[in-house]
């Protein structure tokens, strides 16, 4: 290949580049669009609305009549619903910790005290006992009740399911707590 051929190839490549740039500039002149001074749209959201909704939900959870809730529970139903929990938790006396800690004697036990289980920081710092009310709130949605918990369980939405599981947990104890 001689130099004349090489010059033709380079000229063709430069011509294509110039044509592409020229077409872009020409189309900007033909189809001119005036750009707005401030790009995008401003969407105003009332912060107070979301805060008040969350507060109402939290208050509703805290004002649950636990004695009425526990009256809904059924021990046999609780054993059946607990099968969802049994994938991660053991309920037998002297049972080993699995993905989650052993739950025998859990009712009225301090949160995060099983010695050979590594709890999340949120549960380790939580300074309460597993009362009927605490268990009810936690079982609704664990990640919402104690922020920062590692438990990835979605929760039990039905009141009867929660009450039954709490009854079942209470029954699987050396000294079951009297129901409220």
C-alpha beads as a LAMMPS data file, in Angstrom:
LAMMPS data file: protein, C-alpha beads

180 atoms
179 bonds

1 atom types
1 bond types

-500.0 500.0 xlo xhi
-500.0 500.0 ylo yhi
-500.0 500.0 zlo zhi

Masses

1 110.0

Atoms # bond

1 1 1 0.000 0.000 0.000
2 1 1 1.483 3.319 -1.013
3 1 1 1.192 6.612 0.837
4 1 1 -1.499 7.956 -1.505
5 1 1 -3.863 5.131 -0.505
6 1 1 -3.112 5.719 3.175
7 1 1 -3.897 9.434 2.778
8 1 1 -7.269 8.569 1.184
9 1 1 -8.187 6.318 4.137
10 1 1 -7.239 8.955 6.735
11 1 1 -9.141 11.619 4.769
12 1 1 -12.238 9.393 4.643
13 1 1 -12.138 8.822 8.427
14 1 1 -11.750 12.574 9.093
15 1 1 -14.566 13.379 6.660
16 1 1 -16.941 10.949 8.444
17 1 1 -16.043 12.506 11.811
18 1 1 -16.661 16.011 10.466
19 1 1 -19.991 14.960 8.927
20 1 1 -21.173 13.455 12.228
21 1 1 -20.198 16.584 14.170
22 1 1 -21.744 18.807 11.491
23 1 1 -25.044 16.892 11.524
24 1 1 -25.188 17.242 15.339
25 1 1 -24.624 21.014 15.149
26 1 1 -27.087 21.408 12.269
27 1 1 -29.809 19.458 14.100
28 1 1 -29.313 21.673 17.193
29 1 1 -29.944 24.737 14.995
30 1 1 -33.005 23.257 13.303
31 1 1 -34.595 21.706 16.428
32 1 1 -33.653 24.298 19.009
33 1 1 -35.027 23.647 22.523
34 1 1 -34.762 26.355 25.141
35 1 1 -33.430 24.878 28.371
36 1 1 -35.240 25.815 31.601
37 1 1 -33.422 28.021 34.114
38 1 1 -33.862 25.437 36.874
39 1 1 -33.846 21.831 35.673
40 1 1 -36.315 19.283 37.053
41 1 1 -39.472 19.623 39.066
42 1 1 -39.888 20.530 42.697
43 1 1 -42.092 18.047 44.534
44 1 1 -43.168 19.271 47.923
45 1 1 -43.775 16.556 50.502
46 1 1 -45.153 17.279 53.923
47 1 1 -42.768 15.769 56.454
48 1 1 -45.291 16.032 59.277
49 1 1 -47.705 13.654 57.548
50 1 1 -45.269 10.734 57.507
51 1 1 -44.123 11.381 61.089
52 1 1 -47.662 11.512 62.446
53 1 1 -48.623 8.311 60.615
54 1 1 -45.677 6.449 62.073
55 1 1 -46.409 7.781 65.563
56 1 1 -50.042 6.663 65.329
57 1 1 -48.921 3.161 64.312
58 1 1 -46.446 2.936 67.197
59 1 1 -49.056 4.138 69.676
60 1 1 -51.563 1.604 68.357
61 1 1 -49.039 -1.196 68.850
62 1 1 -48.232 -0.096 72.394
63 1 1 -51.904 0.212 73.441
64 1 1 -52.792 -3.413 72.702
65 1 1 -54.917 -4.989 75.434
66 1 1 -52.642 -7.939 76.128
67 1 1 -55.175 -9.874 78.210
68 1 1 -57.730 -9.725 75.363
69 1 1 -55.021 -10.679 72.894
70 1 1 -53.874 -13.636 74.977
71 1 1 -57.501 -14.814 75.280
72 1 1 -57.471 -15.269 71.476
73 1 1 -54.536 -17.646 71.650
74 1 1 -54.676 -21.415 71.328
75 1 1 -51.803 -23.644 72.424
76 1 1 -52.250 -26.204 69.610
77 1 1 -52.412 -23.403 67.038
78 1 1 -49.278 -21.864 68.578
79 1 1 -47.373 -25.112 68.174
80 1 1 -48.433 -25.216 64.518
81 1 1 -47.469 -21.564 63.857
82 1 1 -44.166 -22.011 65.722
83 1 1 -43.014 -24.336 62.935
84 1 1 -42.131 -21.148 61.027
85 1 1 -39.836 -20.213 63.917
86 1 1 -38.420 -23.731 64.322
87 1 1 -36.325 -23.289 61.183
88 1 1 -34.053 -20.968 63.209
89 1 1 -34.958 -21.516 66.886
90 1 1 -35.021 -24.513 69.202
91 1 1 -37.785 -24.747 71.840
92 1 1 -36.790 -27.889 73.765
93 1 1 -35.223 -27.777 77.234
94 1 1 -31.446 -27.754 76.860
95 1 1 -31.805 -27.201 73.106
96 1 1 -28.917 -25.791 71.133
97 1 1 -28.804 -22.393 69.480
98 1 1 -29.343 -22.543 65.743
99 1 1 -29.378 -19.505 63.488
100 1 1 -31.371 -17.896 66.308
101 1 1 -31.043 -18.482 70.061
102 1 1 -32.841 -21.271 71.918
103 1 1 -36.267 -20.073 73.091
104 1 1 -36.948 -22.406 76.013
105 1 1 -37.714 -20.242 79.102
106 1 1 -37.837 -17.099 76.942
107 1 1 -40.945 -15.513 78.516
108 1 1 -39.905 -12.970 81.179
109 1 1 -36.207 -13.555 80.407
110 1 1 -34.009 -10.503 79.804
111 1 1 -33.461 -9.756 76.123
112 1 1 -30.114 -10.882 74.705
113 1 1 -28.762 -12.960 77.615
114 1 1 -28.231 -16.456 76.189
115 1 1 -24.531 -16.835 76.958
116 1 1 -23.382 -18.918 73.987
117 1 1 -25.217 -16.929 71.322
118 1 1 -23.909 -13.815 69.554
119 1 1 -26.721 -11.244 69.431
120 1 1 -26.856 -8.132 67.277
121 1 1 -25.760 -4.917 68.989
122 1 1 -29.373 -3.719 69.077
123 1 1 -30.565 -6.762 71.017
124 1 1 -27.528 -6.784 73.317
125 1 1 -28.197 -3.176 74.326
126 1 1 -31.982 -3.619 74.683
127 1 1 -32.595 -3.359 78.439
128 1 1 -36.000 -5.037 78.739
129 1 1 -37.465 -8.449 79.471
130 1 1 -39.455 -10.604 77.069
131 1 1 -42.863 -9.834 78.572
132 1 1 -46.098 -10.702 76.783
133 1 1 -46.266 -7.109 75.484
134 1 1 -42.656 -7.109 74.262
135 1 1 -43.060 -10.456 72.533
136 1 1 -46.269 -9.264 70.879
137 1 1 -44.626 -6.095 69.562
138 1 1 -41.521 -7.954 68.429
139 1 1 -43.472 -10.671 66.649
140 1 1 -45.484 -8.125 64.647
141 1 1 -42.318 -6.992 62.854
142 1 1 -38.971 -7.632 64.575
143 1 1 -36.924 -5.132 62.548
144 1 1 -39.385 -2.335 63.337
145 1 1 -39.768 -3.133 67.054
146 1 1 -36.019 -3.247 67.761
147 1 1 -34.193 -1.276 65.086
148 1 1 -30.911 -2.913 64.092
149 1 1 -31.827 -6.507 64.895
150 1 1 -30.395 -9.141 62.565
151 1 1 -33.588 -11.212 62.632
152 1 1 -34.884 -11.197 59.074
153 1 1 -38.339 -12.598 59.896
154 1 1 -41.230 -10.682 58.315
155 1 1 -43.426 -11.041 61.403
156 1 1 -46.834 -12.434 62.300
157 1 1 -49.635 -10.075 61.301
158 1 1 -52.594 -12.013 62.697
159 1 1 -53.378 -11.395 66.359
160 1 1 -54.388 -15.016 66.914
161 1 1 -51.089 -16.290 65.495
162 1 1 -49.024 -14.004 67.748
163 1 1 -51.093 -14.798 70.839
164 1 1 -50.870 -18.521 70.138
165 1 1 -47.096 -18.437 69.644
166 1 1 -46.661 -16.433 72.870
167 1 1 -48.807 -19.005 74.717
168 1 1 -46.696 -21.790 73.236
169 1 1 -43.455 -20.036 74.250
170 1 1 -44.826 -19.485 77.758
171 1 1 -45.834 -23.135 78.052
172 1 1 -42.326 -24.264 77.053
173 1 1 -40.760 -23.087 80.265
174 1 1 -39.791 -24.462 83.657
175 1 1 -42.202 -22.022 85.326
176 1 1 -44.873 -20.682 82.937
177 1 1 -45.969 -17.122 83.782
178 1 1 -49.676 -16.706 84.712
179 1 1 -51.628 -15.132 81.873
180 1 1 -52.789 -11.549 82.299

Bonds

1 1 1 2
2 1 2 3
3 1 3 4
4 1 4 5
5 1 5 6
6 1 6 7
7 1 7 8
8 1 8 9
9 1 9 10
10 1 10 11
11 1 11 12
12 1 12 13
13 1 13 14
14 1 14 15
15 1 15 16
16 1 16 17
17 1 17 18
18 1 18 19
19 1 19 20
20 1 20 21
21 1 21 22
22 1 22 23
23 1 23 24
24 1 24 25
25 1 25 26
26 1 26 27
27 1 27 28
28 1 28 29
29 1 29 30
30 1 30 31
31 1 31 32
32 1 32 33
33 1 33 34
34 1 34 35
35 1 35 36
36 1 36 37
37 1 37 38
38 1 38 39
39 1 39 40
40 1 40 41
41 1 41 42
42 1 42 43
43 1 43 44
44 1 44 45
45 1 45 46
46 1 46 47
47 1 47 48
48 1 48 49
49 1 49 50
50 1 50 51
51 1 51 52
52 1 52 53
53 1 53 54
54 1 54 55
55 1 55 56
56 1 56 57
57 1 57 58
58 1 58 59
59 1 59 60
60 1 60 61
61 1 61 62
62 1 62 63
63 1 63 64
64 1 64 65
65 1 65 66
66 1 66 67
67 1 67 68
68 1 68 69
69 1 69 70
70 1 70 71
71 1 71 72
72 1 72 73
73 1 73 74
74 1 74 75
75 1 75 76
76 1 76 77
77 1 77 78
78 1 78 79
79 1 79 80
80 1 80 81
81 1 81 82
82 1 82 83
83 1 83 84
84 1 84 85
85 1 85 86
86 1 86 87
87 1 87 88
88 1 88 89
89 1 89 90
90 1 90 91
91 1 91 92
92 1 92 93
93 1 93 94
94 1 94 95
95 1 95 96
96 1 96 97
97 1 97 98
98 1 98 99
99 1 99 100
100 1 100 101
101 1 101 102
102 1 102 103
103 1 103 104
104 1 104 105
105 1 105 106
106 1 106 107
107 1 107 108
108 1 108 109
109 1 109 110
110 1 110 111
111 1 111 112
112 1 112 113
113 1 113 114
114 1 114 115
115 1 115 116
116 1 116 117
117 1 117 118
118 1 118 119
119 1 119 120
120 1 120 121
121 1 121 122
122 1 122 123
123 1 123 124
124 1 124 125
125 1 125 126
126 1 126 127
127 1 127 128
128 1 128 129
129 1 129 130
130 1 130 131
131 1 131 132
132 1 132 133
133 1 133 134
134 1 134 135
135 1 135 136
136 1 136 137
137 1 137 138
138 1 138 139
139 1 139 140
140 1 140 141
141 1 141 142
142 1 142 143
143 1 143 144
144 1 144 145
145 1 145 146
146 1 146 147
147 1 147 148
148 1 148 149
149 1 149 150
150 1 150 151
151 1 151 152
152 1 152 153
153 1 153 154
154 1 154 155
155 1 155 156
156 1 156 157
157 1 157 158
158 1 158 159
159 1 159 160
160 1 160 161
161 1 161 162
162 1 162 163
163 1 163 164
164 1 164 165
165 1 165 166
166 1 166 167
167 1 167 168
168 1 168 169
169 1 169 170
170 1 170 171
171 1 171 172
172 1 172 173
173 1 173 174
174 1 174 175
175 1 175 176
176 1 176 177
177 1 177 178
178 1 178 179
179 1 179 180
